[in-house]
Amino acid sequence: MLIREATDADLPVIAPFFREIVAEGETYAFPEDLDDDGVRAWWFEDLPGRTVVAVDDDGTVLGTAKMGPNRPARGSHIGTASFMVSPGSRGQGVGRALAEHVVDWHREQGYDGIQFNAVVETNTAAVALWKSLGFEVLATVPGAFESRRHGKVGLHVMFLPLR
């Protein structure tokens, strides 16, 4: 698996699984009616952030992550990130590879820590992955996400210190 910068040529591959994941209603509170330009606006980061894709040996996009400062200016020493793994590539280590890449990138860029603002508490695979990498749940905002399957559930604020 190779992790590389995402390009506009990746958008036609990312956009369908982005829309599928959002439509599942279990992990992201993005609008569900986005065309490709809307997906680009929500997912592709400008500098100092970046967006990457994980690809297999054939160049097939398996997943994607975006990362950068959590807040501008006086909050820019803390990073954040978001991840999507193509539904057909789940369970193959793509999320872990992207997560490790993101943590390493934030370290290399000199961030003091990484804050995830909204990890859906019922997304147990993601919560377990982040905890295995050293993230802690700092707080849970009750009922802040409306899960299609579970109704209103909490959103975890998670943090990993890098210094």
Buried (B, 14 or more C-beta within 10 A) or exposed (E): BEBEEBEEEBBEBBBEBBBEBBEEBBBBEBEEEBEBEBBBEBBBBEEEBBBBBBBEEEEEBBBBBBBBBBEEEEEEBBBBBBBBBBEEBEEBBBBEBBBBBBBEBBEEBEBEBBBBEBBBBBBEEBBEBBEEBEBEBEEBBEEBBEBEEEEEBBBBBBBBEBE
